[in-house]
Amino acid sequence: MPESFTQQLKYYELKKSQKALVSLSFLCLFKGKETLLEDSLNSIVDIAEESGMDYEIIIVNTTLLPINSVSTEGIRVEKPLKIADYGYYKRGQAKNEAFKKSTGTHIVLFDPEKVYDIKFSDVLYNFVNQREKRMLYSEFIVIPREILTEVNGWNDLSVSEDLDLFARISQEYNILFYITNGQESIERFLTYKPTQIFASKEFQRMMKEKRSKVITDLFMGCNYGLRDALLLSHNENVKLKIRDYMSLYASYFLVKIRRYNRGKKSNFTTIMESMFESIILQEYEKVKIESYPLNISLGKTEIRYLMVKSDIFPKISKTLDKIIKREN
């Protein structure tokens, strides 16, 4: 720290100018649940204010109904809350349109069904101020604007749009992983298992034709072959029905006819291998806060899948035993 008053003044002026060069666009996808929306948004406002950076908050609404104003009237935000209604857009397309209208140097993806601890402002601050051209995968996702622009943003997918995007980013840039809430943190942004879709009430209410399109998007967004989907369909808590398996087969053959598959490795495998590499290199130490230690957990389904489909997981599995909690 500079000692003289003049040096201190220059130091704080420099710090102030550096902050001015960085701004945050918090962006979330509204999924139709309003019960935690106000609390979630207020926690994001607290984190944004604590960071000291300029910010905006954008809610992307792909439902056919407007967000109830009552659920957002208690938001403690000085700047207007931006609601981007894209009722007839696919999720990836809607996020892309919202991104184009955003202004931040960094896009921060968050879950509107989670209330975030104020301490995560330190994680955000630590990462952004390193000025690294890479993505942070933590309790929220932080992506420099230039990266999103260079990879052409999200593809027009109704599901797994984030997994598709993150896999493309990981192939071009490094991803820093610092997960504090185990598998729940991984699945907060990644839709990669058929059971995640088939079990949802939203999917069950869809017309048959739309359900088929959603499963086709799953194959495309995850870059799956048929065996990938079947391996990740095993779940003790959610049992697929015969019609679900028929849907998987039909969608797989449709994707194969279109020749969409871009290689042998699935996007889920790509992301997980990137995560393991980042963790083994202890890159999380760059943003870590003491009250939230690294917490990685994987279920039996994921472990079984990675043992078969990943080139590196079987080789490093014993090393990872020290840091990965294996869930039932």
C-alpha positions in Angstrom: 0.0 0.0 0.0 1.5 3.4 -0.9 2.6 5.4 2.1 2.4 9.1 1.1 -0.9 11.0 0.8 -0.3 11.7 -2.9 0.5 8.1 -3.6 -2.6 7.0 -1.7 -4.7 9.4 -3.7 -3.3 8.1 -7.0 -3.9 4.5 -5.8 -7.6 5.1 -5.0 -8.1 7.1 -8.2 -6.6 4.2 -10.2 -8.8 1.7 -8.3 -11.9 3.8 -9.0 -11.1 4.1 -12.7 -10.6 0.3 -12.9 -14.0 -0.3 -11.4 -15.5 2.1 -13.9 -14.2 -0.1 -16.7 -16.1 -3.1 -15.4 -19.9 -3.5 -15.3 -22.1 -6.5 -14.6 -25.2 -7.7 -16.4 -27.0 -10.1 -14.1 -29.2 -12.3 -16.3 -31.6 -15.1 -15.3 -34.2 -17.3 -17.0 -37.6 -17.1 -15.3 -39.0 -20.6 -15.2 -42.5 -19.8 -14.0 -42.0 -20.0 -10.2 -42.5 -16.7 -8.4 -42.2 -17.9 -4.8 -38.5 -17.1 -4.3 -38.1 -14.5 -7.1 -38.2 -11.4 -4.8 -35.8 -12.9 -2.3 -33.5 -14.2 -5.0 -33.4 -10.8 -6.8 -32.8 -8.9 -3.5 -29.8 -11.2 -2.8 -28.4 -10.4 -6.2 -28.9 -6.7 -5.6 -26.9 -7.0 -2.3 -24.1 -8.8 -4.1 -24.0 -6.3 -6.9 -24.0 -3.3 -4.5 -21.3 -5.0 -2.4 -19.1 -5.4 -5.4 -19.1 -1.7 -6.0 -19.4 -2.1 -9.8 -22.0 -0.7 -12.1 -24.7 -3.3 -12.8 -28.1 -4.1 -14.3 -30.5 -7.1 -13.8 -32.3 -8.7 -16.6 -35.0 -11.3 -16.2 -35.6 -13.4 -19.4 -39.2 -14.6 -19.4 -40.0 -17.4 -21.9 -43.4 -18.3 -20.4 -46.5 -17.2 -22.2 -47.7 -15.2 -19.1 -46.2 -12.0 -17.8 -44.4 -12.0 -14.5 -46.7 -10.9 -11.7 -45.7 -7.4 -10.6 -46.4 -8.3 -7.0 -43.5 -10.8 -7.0 -41.0 -8.0 -7.9 -42.4 -4.9 -6.2 -40.3 -5.4 -3.2 -37.0 -5.4 -5.0 -34.4 -3.2 -3.4 -32.9 -1.8 -6.6 -32.2 1.8 -7.5 -32.1 1.1 -11.2 -35.0 -0.3 -13.2 -35.4 -4.0 -13.3 -35.4 -5.1 -16.9 -37.9 -7.8 -17.9 -37.4 -9.3 -21.4 -40.5 -11.1 -22.5 -39.9 -13.7 -25.2 -42.9 -16.0 -24.8 -42.5 -17.8 -28.2 -38.7 -18.0 -28.2 -36.6 -21.0 -27.4 -34.6 -20.5 -24.2 -31.3 -20.2 -26.0 -32.7 -17.7 -28.5 -34.3 -15.7 -25.7 -31.0 -15.5 -23.8 -29.2 -14.4 -26.9 -31.6 -11.6 -27.6 -31.3 -10.4 -23.9 -27.5 -10.6 -24.1 -27.6 -8.3 -27.2 -29.5 -5.8 -25.3 -27.3 -6.0 -22.2 -24.5 -3.5 -21.5 -22.2 -5.2 -19.0 -18.6 -6.1 -19.7 -19.4 -9.4 -17.8 -22.5 -11.5 -18.0 -23.5 -13.1 -14.6 -26.0 -15.9 -14.9 -27.9 -16.7 -11.8 -30.9 -18.9 -10.7 -34.0 -17.0 -9.7 -35.0 -19.9 -7.5 -31.9 -19.6 -5.3 -31.2 -17.0 -2.6 -27.5 -16.2 -2.7 -25.3 -15.4 0.2 -23.8 -11.9 0.3 -20.3 -13.5 0.7 -20.4 -14.6 -2.9 -19.8 -10.9 -3.8 -16.1 -11.7 -2.8 -16.0 -14.5 -5.3 -17.4 -12.3 -8.0 -15.1 -9.4 -7.2 -12.0 -11.7 -7.0 -12.7 -13.2 -10.4 -13.7 -10.0 -12.4 -10.8 -8.0 -11.1 -8.3 -10.6 -12.4 -9.4 -9.5 -15.9 -8.9 -13.0 -17.2 -10.4 -14.1 -20.5 -12.1 -17.2 -19.1 -15.4 -18.2 -17.6 -16.1 -18.8 -13.9 -18.4 -21.7 -13.0 -19.5 -21.3 -9.4 -22.9 -20.7 -7.6 -23.4 -18.3 -10.5 -21.7 -18.2 -14.0 -19.5 -15.2 -15.0 -18.6 -14.8 -18.6 -16.7 -11.9 -20.1 -18.7 -10.3 -22.8 -16.0 -10.7 -25.4 -16.1 -14.5 -25.0 -19.8 -14.7 -25.5 -19.5 -12.6 -28.6 -16.6 -14.6 -30.0 -18.5 -18.0 -29.6 -21.7 -16.4 -31.0 -23.6 -16.8 -27.8 -26.3 -19.4 -27.2 -27.8 -21.6 -29.9 -31.5 -21.8 -30.5 -32.3 -24.6 -28.1 -35.2 -25.2 -25.8 -33.1 -27.2 -23.3 -29.4 -27.7 -22.6 -28.6 -24.4 -24.1 -26.2 -23.6 -21.3 -24.4 -26.9 -21.6 -23.9 -26.4 -25.3 -22.6 -22.9 -24.7 -20.3 -23.9 -21.8 -18.8 -26.8 -23.8 -18.0 -24.4 -26.7 -16.4 -22.0 -24.3 -14.3 -24.7 -22.6 -12.9 -25.8 -26.0 -11.7 -22.2 -26.8 -10.9 -20.9 -23.3 -10.3 -22.3 -19.8 -13.1 -22.5 -17.2 -12.4 -21.8 -13.6 -14.5 -24.1 -11.4 -15.3 -23.2 -7.8 -18.4 -25.1 -6.7 -19.5 -24.9 -3.0 -22.8 -26.8 -3.1 -21.9 -30.1 -4.8 -23.9 -31.7 -7.5 -26.7 -29.2 -6.9 -24.5 -26.5 -8.1 -23.6 -28.4 -11.2 -27.2 -29.1 -12.1 -28.3 -25.5 -11.4 -27.2 -24.6 -14.9 -26.7 -28.0 -16.7 -29.6 -30.0 -18.1 -28.0 -33.2 -19.2 -30.1 -36.1 -18.0 -33.3 -37.2 -19.6 -34.8 -37.7 -16.2 -34.4 -33.9 -15.5 -36.8 -33.3 -18.4 -39.3 -36.2 -18.2 -40.0 -35.6 -14.5 -40.8 -31.9 -14.9 -44.5 -30.9 -14.8 -43.9 -28.4 -17.6 -42.8 -31.2 -19.9 -45.7 -33.4 -19.0 -48.2 -30.7 -19.9 -46.7 -30.2 -23.4 -48.3 -31.5 -26.5 -46.7 -34.6 -28.0 -45.1 -32.7 -30.9 -43.5 -30.2 -28.6 -42.2 -32.9 -26.2 -40.5 -34.5 -29.2 -38.8 -31.2 -30.1 -37.6 -30.8 -26.5 -35.9 -34.2 -26.5 -34.4 -33.6 -29.9 -32.9 -30.4 -28.5 -31.5 -32.4 -25.6 -29.6 -34.6 -28.0 -28.4 -31.6 -29.9 -27.5 -29.4 -26.9 -25.7 -32.3 -25.2 -24.1 -33.7 -28.4 -25.3 -37.1 -27.4 -25.4 -40.5 -29.1 -28.1 -42.9 -28.1 -25.8 -44.7 -25.5 -25.1 -41.4 -23.8 -28.8 -40.7 -23.2 -29.5 -44.3 -22.0 -26.5 -44.3 -19.6 -27.8 -41.1 -18.0 -31.4 -42.3 -17.8 -30.7 -44.5 -14.8 -32.1 -42.9 -11.7 -33.4 -44.6 -8.6 -35.8 -41.7 -7.8 -37.2 -41.2 -11.4 -38.2 -44.2 -13.4 -38.7 -43.6 -17.1 -41.7 -45.1 -18.8 -41.8 -47.1 -22.1 -43.0 -44.0 -24.0 -40.1 -42.0 -22.6 -37.6 -44.5 -24.0 -39.5 -44.6 -27.3 -39.2 -40.8 -27.4 -35.4 -41.0 -26.8 -35.0 -43.5 -29.7 -37.1 -41.4 -32.0 -35.3 -38.2 -31.2 -31.9 -39.9 -31.6 -32.6 -41.1 -35.1 -34.0 -37.7 -36.1 -30.7 -36.1 -34.9 -28.7 -38.7 -36.7 -30.5 -38.2 -40.0 -29.8 -34.5 -39.7 -26.1 -35.4 -39.0 -26.0 -32.9 -36.2 -23.6 -34.8 -33.9 -20.2 -33.1 -33.9 -17.9 -35.8 -32.6 -17.6 -38.7 -30.2 -17.3 -36.7 -27.0 -20.6 -35.4 -25.4 -20.8 -31.9 -24.1 -21.4 -33.1 -20.6 -18.1 -35.1 -20.8 -16.3 -32.1 -22.1 -17.5 -29.9 -19.2 -16.8 -32.5 -16.5 -13.3 -33.1 -17.8 -12.6 -29.4 -17.9 -13.9 -29.2 -14.3 -11.6 -32.0 -13.1 -8.6 -30.4 -14.7 -9.3 -27.0 -13.1 -9.8 -28.5 -9.7 -6.7 -30.7 -9.8 -4.7 -27.5 -10.7 -6.3 -25.9 -7.7 -7.4 -22.9 -9.7 -10.3 -22.3 -7.3 -7.7 -20.8 -4.9 -7.8 -17.6 -7.0 -11.4 -16.9 -6.0 -12.0 -19.0 -2.9 -13.5 -17.6 0.3 -12.7 -19.3 3.5 -16.3 -19.7 4.7 -17.2 -21.7 1.6 -14.8 -24.5 0.8 -14.8 -26.4 -2.5 -17.5 -29.0 -2.5 -17.7 -31.5 -5.4 -20.2 -34.3 -5.4 -21.3 -36.8 -8.1 -24.2 -39.3 -8.2 -23.9 -42.9 -9.2 -25.4 -42.2 -12.6 -22.7 -39.5 -13.4 -19.8 -41.7 -12.1 -21.0 -44.7 -14.1 -21.4 -42.6 -17.2 -18.0 -40.9 -16.9 -16.2 -44.3 -16.2 -17.5 -45.4 -19.6 -17.4 -42.2 -21.7 -14.6 -40.1 -20.3 -11.0 -40.7 -21.4 -9.5 -39.2 -18.3 -11.9 -39.9 -15.4 -11.0 -43.6 -15.0 -7.3 -42.5 -14.8 -7.8 -39.8 -12.2 -10.8 -41.3 -10.3 -8.7 -42.3 -7.3 -7.0 -38.9 -7.1 -10.4 -37.3 -7.2 -11.6 -39.5 -4.3 -9.9 -37.0 -2.0 -12.2 -34.1 -3.1 -15.3 -35.7 -4.6 -18.2 -36.9 -2.4 -20.0 -39.8 -4.1 -23.7 -39.5 -3.5 -26.2 -42.4 -3.6 
